[in-house]
Amino acid sequence: MRRHYLSLKILREDKKCPGSLHIIKWIQGCFDALEKRYLHMAVLTLYTNPKEPEKVTEIYQFKFKYTKKGTSMDFDSSSTSFESGAHSKDVKKACSLLIRQLYVLMQNLGPLPNDVILTMKLHYYNSGSKNEFCAH
C-alpha cells in the first residue's frame, strides 16, 4: 500500500502575532471537541465590515458524524462542498484527511482582502456528558 504524506508547516505560538495565538487556541479547542466526539459542526466565517457581519466574504462549514465505524466529515463553503464518505476509527486520521482536503481547496482560492475578520463557531452534539467537556 502506497502512502501519501503531506508536508505542512506546524503552527507555533508567537507572541508577536496575537491574532495567530487566537486561531491556534480555536483550532486546539476544535480538535479537543473532535477527539471527545462532541463536535457537531465548526463554522469559519470571513467578513470585512465589523458593522455588517452578515455580509460574508467566505464561509466554511465542517460537519462531523460519529459512528461505530469511526468519524466522517462533510464540508461546505461558499465556493465548493464535498462529503468525505470515509469513516476513520482514528481521529488523527480524520484530522489528517481534513487538512489534506483543506489544502487542496485552498489552492483554488484568491487572495483575501487586507482587512478581514475571522470568526469561528463550534456547535456541539447535545450529549449527556456535558459536565465532562469544557470548550477552551
N, C-alpha and C positions, 0 to 999 in steps of 0.2 A: 504494500500500500504506500503510495507516494503522499507525503505531507507537504502542504503549502504553508510556509511561515510568512508572516507579515512583519516587516521591520518598522516599528513605530517608536517615536520619541516618548520617553516617560515623563509625565507631568511631575514637576518638583515644586514644592512650595517656595516662593520667592517673595520675601517681604518688600522688595522694591516694587512689586506689582500687586497691590491689594485686590484688584479685580480677579486676577488669576487664582488667588487664595480662595475667594468665594466660590469660584467654579469648581476647584478641586474638592472643596468641602461638600458641595452639592453632589458631585459625582460619587464621592465616598459614601454619602448618605443613600444615594440611589442604589449602589452596589450592596450596601448593608441590607436594605429592604429586599432586594432581589435575592440575596443569599438566604434570607429567612423566609422567603416565599410570601411576603406580604405585599410586594409592589404589584399593583394592577396596571398602572399607566404612568409614564413620565412624559411631560409636555414641555418642550423648549420653544419659547416664542421670542422672536426678534422684532423690534419696532424702533422707530426713530424719534417719535414725538411723545414725551412723557405725559402730555396732557391728553393724548389720544392713543392709549394702548390698544384699543380695538382695531386700529389701522395697522395691521400686521405686515411686516416685510417678508418674513419667513416663519413657518411653524413646523415643528417636528413632533410627531406623536408616536410613542413606543408603547404597545400593549403587550402584557405578559400573561401567559396562561401556564398553570402548573398542573400536571397530571402524574400518574404513576410512571409514565414513560419519560418524564422529565419536564424541562421548561421550553416553551416555544414563544416566539415573539412575532408580532405584526408591526409593520412600520408604515406610517402615512405622513406625507408632508405636503406643502403647497405645490410641489412640483412632481412628486412620484409616490408610489406606495408598493409594498410587497408583503407577502406572508412568508415567514421562514419555513413553515411546513414541517421542519425537522424538530424533533424533540431531543433534548440533551439531558441526561441524568446529572451531568456535571455542570454546575452553574458557571464555572470558569470557561467551559467550552461554549456555553450560551453567550457569555460576555465577549468571548473572542469572536464568535460569529457576528455579534452586534457591531463590534469595532471594525471588522472586515467590511461589512455591508455599508457602514457609515463612510469608510474610506473610499469605497467605490462611488458612492453617491456624491461625495464632496468633489470628486474630480470634474463633475459637470456644473458645479456652482460658479456663478460670477462673484466678483468682489463685493463685500459688504460696504455700506456707507461708513464714513469715518465716525459719526456719532450714532452708534447703535446701542440699544438697550436690550439685554438678555434677561429673560425670566425663566425659571424652571418650577413647574408644579408637579408634585408627586401625588398620585391617587392610590389609595391602599384598598385591599380587599377587606371587607367587614368581617374580621376574624374574632373569635372568642379569646384570642391570646393577646389582645391589645396591651395588656399590662406588661408583657414581656418585651415589647418593642417600643423604642423611643426614637423618633426621627431626629437626626442631627441637623 
